[in-house]
Amino acid sequence: MKNIIATIPKSRFPTWEKARAVVERCDGETIWPGEETPRWWTVRMPRLPKENLIGSLCYMVYDDQVRGYFDIVDADEAANWTWYSQRNQKGKVLICANWHPVYKGPAMSGFQGWRYTALRP
């Protein structure tokens, strides 16, 4: 089983405190006050990786540091999801839930988007 590593966009989350508040709510179960459905974290990509990643982990990098990881619970078409921006989203998504923080995680830099990783909890 392979895990992946992905970046949290600073354009959408200018500070780690704002990003952390969102990722901690992405458990896929709790319906928060004022919302109709549970929150999930999605990683959009043009096509799914060759290997099935359901059950794997998605490590998240913010400001060149691994901040934690999600469990990858499903994969789907991007068009089936509601997006922060109103533009038509194409491609595939990995659906993630259950945030696990990593304190003093390793430094990661030099990429944007996602890639495979050898990191383990």
PyMOL commands that set and color helices and strands:
alter all, ss='L'
color gray80, all
select helices_A, chain A and resi 16-23+78-80
alter helices_A, ss='H'
color red, helices_A
select strands_A, chain A and resi 3-7+41-45+57-62+65-77+92-101+114-117
alter strands_A, ss='S'
color yellow, strands_A
deselect
rebuild
show_as cartoon
